[in-house]
Amino acid sequence: MSGNKNLFSIGAAARQAGISRQSLHHYVTLKLVEPTGLSATGGRLFDEMAVERVRLIKKLNESGYPLRAIQELLFENLYDQSQSFLRSEETAQIVTVSHEAWTKLIGELSRSPELLYSLGPRKFEELIAELLDREGLRVHLTPTTRDGGRDILAFHQTSIGNHLYLVECKHYQPKNPVGIAIVQRLYGVVAQERATAGLIVTTSHFSKDALTFTDTVKHQIGLKDYEAVKRWLRSQMPSQRFY
């Protein structure tokens, strides 16, 4: 392991993830995981997030999910940029397969929520979109650039009207809190677009001033931190017991 950046050699990364060196080589060949850098001698190096990704791939594969399907689930956009349907052919079979794929991923994340950090920011957005979809909302992911301060548009049609929720996702490390500026910005976007409310979801936590501000606009802005996301994931797996 590198002494100053928490980087692991391929052998050390494989041991940390609980797989063989050959398996990790195979994952790299399939582009399931990318080396973080190279050592002075040209050897591949992997950071802690890459190791977490390898652990997630291993868990999914052990549950019977083929590596090619894992590659599609983790690296390909399952939602079209212009509508809430799956990007692939709109057939009942494809939708069923995708639902099963997400169910497997959600199941692994609910059992081992630390694996959330192995997802990239865009995949985290897709995960939140899937969770919202499962709660009956119609979701639309915005483009990765120039998203206008919201990553997901979530539409909810009820007997009392049509509602639009603006969702911002922050895939942050635990020590990097979401500050008040992000909350205030979403609040401004909600007002500007005349949306029903806004929601910020993060793998981290919220700063004290962000929480204080949100308390004054609690009917317009909702917050979900890492602990709330854990509970959300677990709510999707009612047959499981957690200790």
JODA-V403880 format. One record per pair of residues at least 4 apart in sequence whose C-alpha atoms are under 8 Angstrom apart, sorted by the first residue. I is the first residue (numbers start at 1). J is the second residue. Records with the same first field share a line. If there is no record, write none. Layout:
# JODA-V403880
I->J  J
This chain:
# JODA-V403880
1->6  7  8  9  12
2->6  7  8  9
3->7
5->47
6->47  48
7->36  45  46  47  48
8->12  13  45  46  47  48
9->13  43  44  45  46
10->14  21  24  43  44  45  46
11->15  20  21
12->16
13->17  46  51
14->18  19  20  21  23  24  51
15->19  20  21
16->51
17->51  52  54  55
18->55
19->23  24  58
20->24
21->25
22->26
23->27
24->28  54
25->29
26->30
27->31  32  33
28->32  33  34  35
32->71  75
33->50  53  54
34->46  50
35->44  45  46  47  50
36->44  45  46  47  50
37->44  45  46
38->42  43  44  45
39->43  44  45
46->50  51
47->51
48->52
49->53  117  118
50->54  118
51->55  118
52->56  115  117  118
53->57  115  117  118  119
54->58
55->59  115
56->60  108  115  118
57->61  67  70
58->62
59->63  108
60->64  65  70  104  105  108
61->65  66  67  70
65->69  70
66->70
67->71
68->72
69->73
70->74
71->75  76
72->76
73->77  78  101  102
74->119  123
75->123
77->87  123  126
78->86  87  88  126
79->83  84  85  86  87  126  140  141
80->84  85  86  87  140  141
81->140  141  142  143
82->140  141  142
83->139  140  141
84->138  139  140  141
85->90
86->90  95
88->94
89->94
90->94  95
91->95
92->96
93->97
94->98
95->99
96->100
97->101
98->102
99->103
100->104
101->105
102->106  130
103->107
104->108
105->109
106->110  233  236
107->111  233  234  237
108->112  113
109->113  114  115  116  233
110->230  233  234  237
111->234  242
113->230
114->118
115->119
116->124  203
117->171  173  203
119->123  124
120->124  171
121->125  169  170  171
122->126  144
123->127
124->128  169  171
125->129  141  151  152  169
126->130  141
127->131
128->132  169
129->133  139  140  141  152
130->134
131->135  233
132->136  137  138  139  154
133->137  138  139
136->156
137->154  155  156  157
138->154  155  156
139->152  153  154  155
140->152  153  154
141->151  152  153
142->147  150  151  152  153
143->147  151
144->151
147->151
148->189
149->168  185  186  189
150->166  167  168  169  186
151->166  167  168  169
152->166  167  168
153->164  165  166  167
154->164  165  166  167
155->162  163  164  165
156->162  163  164
157->161  162  163
158->162  163
163->195  196
164->195  196  197
165->195  196  197  198  199
166->190  195  197  198  199
167->198  199  200  201
168->186  198  199  200  201
169->200  201  202
170->178  200  201  202  203  204
171->202  203  204
172->176  177  202  203  204
173->203  204
174->203  204  205
175->204
176->204  205
177->204  205  206  207
178->182  183  202  204  205  206  207  210
179->183  206  207  209  210
180->184  207  209  210  211  213
181->185  210
182->186
183->187  200  210  214  221
184->188  213
185->189
186->190  198
187->191  198  220  221
188->192
189->193
190->194  195  196  197  198  220
191->195
196->220
197->219  220  221  222
198->220  221  222
199->221  222  223  224
200->221  222  223  224
201->223  224  225  229
202->224  225  226  229
203->225  226  229
204->225  226
205->225  226
206->210  211  225
207->211
208->212
209->213
210->214
211->215
212->216
213->217
214->218  221  222
217->221
218->222
224->228  229
225->229
226->230
227->231
228->232
229->233
230->234
231->235
232->236
233->237
234->238  240
